[in-house]
Amino acid sequence: MANRTNQLLIPEARAALEQLKYEVAQELGIQLPQDGYYGHMTTRDMGSIGGSITRRLVQMAEQQIMSRR
């Protein structure tokens, strides 16, 4: 089992990030396991989900920055 070293700066954000993961996976047509064990998922699928999440988070941050101007 992998050790998690990344810690969220805002622990309350965990639920929002989990929801985002499921939304992105659904948009990509990737079925996530209900038991939470991702060991049978392909690296390509998990990378697609992670990359899409990153793109969406960057887009959200850019929108926040632009709305403050």
N, C-alpha and C positions, 0 to 999 in steps of 0.2 A: 504494500500500500504506500502511496506517495505521501510525503510529509508536506503539508501546506505551510508555506512561509509567508505568503501574501496576506496582509491584514487590511481590512477596509478601514479607511479613515473615519467613515461614518458607518458604524455597525448596522444602523437602521436601514441602510441602503441594500442590505443583502436580499431582502424580499423583493425589492424592485428589480434587482439584477437577475434573480431567479425567474421572475415573470418575463423579463426581457428575453432570457434564454429560451423559454418555451415559445414565446411569440416568434422569434427568429427561426427556430427549428421548424415550426409549423409553416411559416412562409416559404422555407426552403424545401419542405416536404420530407423532413427528416423526423423519424419517430424516436423520441427519447424514452428510455426505459422508465417505467413507473416505480421500480424499486430503488432508483437512484444509483445503480451500479453501471458505470459507463465503460467497463472493461471490454465489452463486446462491440463497442462502437468503433467505427473506422477512424483513423487519424484524419482522413480527408473530410469526413462529415463533421468531426469536432472542430477542425480548423476552419471549415466554412462557417460554422456557428460562431466561433470566436472572432473571426475576421468581420463578420457582419455586425456583431455586437460592438466591436471597436469602431467600425465606420459610423454606426448609429450614434454612439456616445460622442464621437468627435463632432458629428453634425449637430447634435444637441448643444454642445459647448459653444460651437461657432455661432449658433443662433442666439444663445444667451449673450455672448460678447457683442454681437451686432445690435441686439435690442437695448443694450446699455448705452450705446452711443447717442 
